[in-house]
Amino acid sequence: MRPLDEQLLSSISAGDETAFGWLFDRYSRAVYNHAFRLTGSWSTAEDVTQATFLVAWRRRGDARLVEGSALPWLLVVATNAVRSEWRSARRWLALLRRLPPERHADGDFADEVAARLDDERRMTEILAVVRRLPPAEREAVGLCLWSGVSYADAAAALGISEVAVRSRVSRARSHLARLMPEEIQEGTR
């Protein structure tokens, strides 16, 4: 029998690493998918997933359950990790711009690498549109539409009413329908 999240968090806050491993096994895929949808990059999503669970371990005493699940809290931690990643990336890019350009040798790329690049390109196009939404709507899209968190759980995780979450999702859908180029909409159906 699998322990409930409440039992896991109780054990984790007492320092039980095995319980933390079970939590990781239970939610790492969902956190990873959420991070990919926010960043459009598989490798950045891996980094964000690692950072999310590192923060979750460090702040294990602050973890909150929403309807008996730790997932909404983990997704909010992941969203904050993405914001930190963006800040770091901006600083890194500023540094790289000061360096002379590097020459790259042509190489033979595997089909998997090509597929990943295509996924990242399409996600980058979608993110360019999603980033034009107000922050509250972006948050609702990330939690409810992309990661499948219920409206009630998202409301609890964000500390707002369920009606507010539903309103944000509705407004986001309307805005995306107007903002998203036709070729991207066709690829996401």
C-alpha positions in Angstrom: 0.0 0.0 0.0 1.4 3.4 -1.0 1.5 6.0 1.8 -0.6 9.1 1.4 1.2 12.4 0.7 0.3 13.5 4.3 2.2 10.5 5.7 5.1 11.1 3.4 5.4 14.8 4.3 5.2 14.0 8.0 8.1 11.5 7.5 10.0 13.9 5.3 9.8 16.7 7.8 11.4 14.3 10.3 14.3 13.9 7.8 13.2 10.5 6.3 15.1 10.4 3.0 13.3 7.2 1.8 10.0 8.9 2.1 11.4 11.8 0.1 12.4 9.3 -2.6 8.9 8.0 -2.7 7.6 11.6 -3.1 10.1 12.2 -5.9 9.1 9.0 -7.7 5.4 9.9 -7.4 5.7 13.5 -8.7 9.0 14.0 -10.6 7.4 13.3 -14.0 4.6 15.8 -13.4 7.1 18.5 -12.2 9.3 17.8 -15.2 6.4 18.1 -17.7 5.3 21.3 -15.9 8.9 22.7 -16.1 9.1 21.8 -19.8 5.9 23.6 -20.6 7.1 26.7 -18.8 10.6 26.7 -20.4 10.3 25.0 -23.7 13.6 23.2 -23.1 14.1 19.6 -22.1 17.4 20.2 -20.5 16.2 23.3 -18.6 13.2 21.2 -17.4 15.6 18.6 -16.0 17.5 21.4 -14.2 14.3 22.9 -12.8 13.0 19.5 -11.7 16.3 18.9 -9.8 16.1 22.4 -8.3 12.4 21.9 -7.3 13.1 18.8 -5.3 16.2 20.3 -3.8 14.1 23.3 -2.5 11.4 20.8 -1.5 13.9 19.0 0.7 15.3 22.2 2.2 11.9 23.6 2.8 10.2 20.3 3.8 8.8 21.9 6.9 7.0 24.5 4.8 5.3 22.0 2.4 1.6 22.4 2.0 -0.9 19.8 1.0 -3.8 20.8 -1.2 -6.7 18.3 -1.1 -4.3 15.8 0.3 -1.7 16.2 -2.5 1.8 17.7 -2.4 1.8 18.2 -6.2 0.3 21.7 -6.4 2.9 23.0 -3.9 5.6 21.3 -5.9 4.4 22.9 -9.1 4.5 26.4 -7.4 8.0 25.6 -6.3 8.9 24.6 -9.9 7.4 27.8 -11.2 9.6 29.8 -8.9 12.6 27.7 -9.9 11.8 28.6 -13.6 11.8 32.3 -12.7 15.2 31.9 -11.0 16.4 30.0 -14.0 15.3 32.9 -16.3 17.2 35.4 -14.2 20.3 33.3 -14.3 20.0 32.8 -18.0 19.7 36.5 -18.6 22.9 37.1 -16.6 24.7 34.2 -18.4 23.6 35.5 -21.9 24.9 39.0 -21.0 28.3 37.4 -20.1 28.3 35.3 -23.3 27.6 38.4 -25.5 30.9 39.9 -24.3 32.9 36.8 -25.5 34.1 36.3 -29.1 32.0 34.0 -31.2 32.9 30.3 -31.1 33.3 28.1 -34.2 31.3 24.9 -34.2 32.2 21.8 -36.1 29.5 20.1 -38.1 28.4 16.8 -36.6 26.0 14.0 -37.3 22.9 14.4 -35.1 20.8 11.5 -34.0 17.0 11.4 -34.7 16.3 11.9 -31.0 18.3 15.1 -30.9 16.4 16.4 -33.9 13.1 15.5 -32.3 14.1 17.3 -29.1 15.1 20.4 -31.0 11.8 20.4 -32.9 9.9 20.0 -29.6 11.9 22.9 -28.2 11.4 25.1 -31.2 7.6 24.6 -31.2 7.5 25.1 -27.4 9.5 28.3 -27.8 6.9 29.5 -30.3 4.1 28.7 -28.0 5.9 30.3 -25.0 6.5 33.5 -27.0 2.7 33.8 -27.2 2.0 32.6 -23.6 4.5 35.1 -22.2 2.4 37.9 -23.6 -0.3 37.0 -21.2 -0.5 38.8 -17.8 1.4 36.9 -15.1 -1.8 35.6 -13.3 -3.1 34.1 -16.5 0.3 32.5 -17.3 0.2 30.9 -13.9 -3.3 29.6 -14.4 -2.3 28.2 -17.8 0.8 26.5 -16.4 -1.0 24.9 -13.5 -4.5 24.1 -14.8 -4.1 23.7 -18.6 -0.6 22.3 -18.9 -0.2 20.3 -15.7 -3.8 19.3 -15.1 -4.1 20.7 -11.6 -7.8 21.1 -10.7 -9.2 24.6 -10.3 -9.8 23.9 -6.6 -6.2 22.7 -6.1 -4.7 25.6 -8.0 -6.8 28.0 -6.0 -5.6 26.5 -2.8 -1.9 26.5 -3.9 -2.1 30.1 -5.1 -4.1 31.4 -2.1 -7.0 32.7 -4.3 -10.6 31.6 -4.9 -11.6 28.9 -7.3 -13.7 31.4 -9.2 -10.6 33.6 -9.7 -8.7 30.6 -11.1 -11.5 29.8 -13.5 -11.7 33.4 -14.6 -7.9 33.5 -15.2 -8.1 30.3 -17.3 -11.0 31.6 -19.3 -9.3 35.0 -20.0 -6.1 33.2 -20.9 -7.9 30.9 -23.4 -9.5 34.0 -25.0 -6.3 35.9 -25.2 -4.4 32.8 -26.6 -7.0 32.3 -29.3 -6.4 35.9 -30.5 -2.6 35.9 -30.1 -1.6 32.5 -31.3 -0.6 32.3 -35.0 -2.6 29.8 -37.0 0.3 27.5 -37.7 1.0 27.0 -33.9 -2.7 26.4 -33.2 -2.8 23.6 -35.8 0.3 22.0 -34.3 -1.3 21.9 -30.8 -4.6 20.3 -31.7 
